[in-house]
Amino acid sequence: MLPLPRYAGVSQPGEYEIDISFEFDVAGALYFLVIVECKNWSKPVDRPVVQRLIQTRDAIRAHKAAIASPKGF
């Protein structure tokens, strides 16, 4: 688990800061990247936040993405 890592864009240029990421590497044969965006807001997370996370996932070629929010969506 890496807190606030930065990843270079693969399919889109730029650098992307992720709240939490999990990188799994099994003997160099299998690599899996999961990113998590944390939102401690007093209101539910809205659609643009979800869309940005999906764009970030695609840009850095993460395998999975999730949002953690105490107020839901």
C-alpha positions as a Markdown table, in Angstrom:
| # | Residue | x | y | z |
|---|---|---|---|---|
| 1 | Met | 0.0 | 0.0 | 0.0 |
| 2 | Leu | 1.4 | 3.4 | -1.0 |
| 3 | Pro | -0.1 | 6.6 | 0.4 |
| 4 | Leu | -0.2 | 9.6 | -2.0 |
| 5 | Pro | 1.9 | 8.0 | -4.8 |
| 6 | Arg | 2.3 | 9.7 | -8.2 |
| 7 | Tyr | 1.9 | 7.9 | -11.4 |
| 8 | Ala | 2.9 | 9.0 | -14.9 |
| 9 | Gly | 0.2 | 8.9 | -17.5 |
| 10 | Val | 0.5 | 6.1 | -20.1 |
| 11 | Ser | -2.4 | 6.7 | -22.4 |
| 12 | Gln | -2.7 | 10.5 | -21.5 |
| 13 | Pro | 0.3 | 12.7 | -20.6 |
| 14 | Gly | 0.7 | 14.2 | -17.2 |
| 15 | Glu | 1.3 | 13.0 | -13.6 |
| 16 | Tyr | -1.5 | 11.7 | -11.4 |
| 17 | Glu | -1.6 | 11.8 | -7.6 |
| 18 | Ile | -3.6 | 9.0 | -6.1 |
| 19 | Asp | -4.8 | 8.9 | -2.5 |
| 20 | Ile | -4.1 | 5.2 | -2.0 |
| 21 | Ser | -2.8 | 2.5 | -4.3 |
| 22 | Phe | -2.1 | -1.2 | -4.0 |
| 23 | Glu | 0.4 | -2.7 | -6.3 |
| 24 | Phe | 0.6 | -6.5 | -6.6 |
| 25 | Asp | 3.6 | -8.0 | -8.3 |
| 26 | Val | 4.0 | -11.8 | -8.3 |
| 27 | Ala | 7.5 | -12.8 | -9.2 |
| 28 | Gly | 7.6 | -10.3 | -12.1 |
| 29 | Ala | 5.0 | -12.4 | -14.0 |
| 30 | Leu | 1.8 | -10.8 | -12.8 |
| 31 | Tyr | 1.3 | -7.1 | -12.0 |
| 32 | Phe | -2.0 | -5.6 | -10.7 |
| 33 | Leu | -2.7 | -2.0 | -9.8 |
| 34 | Val | -5.7 | -0.8 | -7.7 |
| 35 | Ile | -6.3 | 2.9 | -7.0 |
| 36 | Val | -8.5 | 4.4 | -4.3 |
| 37 | Glu | -9.8 | 8.0 | -4.2 |
| 38 | Cys | -10.8 | 9.1 | -0.6 |
| 39 | Lys | -13.5 | 11.8 | -0.1 |
| 40 | Asn | -14.4 | 12.8 | 3.4 |
| 41 | Trp | -17.1 | 15.2 | 2.4 |
| 42 | Ser | -20.3 | 16.2 | 4.2 |
| 43 | Lys | -22.3 | 15.4 | 1.1 |
| 44 | Pro | -22.4 | 12.5 | -1.3 |
| 45 | Val | -19.8 | 12.2 | -4.1 |
| 46 | Asp | -21.1 | 13.5 | -7.4 |
| 47 | Arg | -20.8 | 12.2 | -10.9 |
| 48 | Pro | -17.8 | 14.4 | -12.0 |
| 49 | Val | -15.6 | 12.9 | -9.3 |
| 50 | Val | -16.5 | 9.4 | -10.4 |
| 51 | Gln | -15.8 | 10.3 | -14.0 |
| 52 | Arg | -12.4 | 11.9 | -13.2 |
| 53 | Leu | -11.4 | 8.7 | -11.3 |
| 54 | Ile | -12.3 | 6.6 | -14.3 |
| 55 | Gln | -10.3 | 8.9 | -16.6 |
| 56 | Thr | -7.3 | 8.6 | -14.2 |
| 57 | Arg | -7.6 | 4.8 | -14.0 |
| 58 | Asp | -7.5 | 4.7 | -17.8 |
| 59 | Ala | -4.7 | 7.3 | -18.1 |
| 60 | Ile | -2.3 | 5.3 | -15.8 |
| 61 | Arg | -3.7 | 1.9 | -16.9 |
| 62 | Ala | -4.7 | 0.8 | -13.4 |
| 63 | His | -6.7 | -2.4 | -13.3 |
| 64 | Lys | -9.3 | -1.3 | -10.8 |
| 65 | Ala | -10.4 | 1.9 | -9.1 |
| 66 | Ala | -12.6 | 2.7 | -6.1 |
| 67 | Ile | -13.9 | 5.7 | -4.2 |
| 68 | Ala | -14.1 | 5.7 | -0.4 |
| 69 | Ser | -16.8 | 8.1 | 1.0 |
| 70 | Pro | -18.7 | 8.1 | 4.3 |
| 71 | Lys | -21.7 | 9.8 | 2.7 |
| 72 | Gly | -22.0 | 7.6 | -0.4 |
| 73 | Phe | -22.8 | 8.6 | -3.9 |
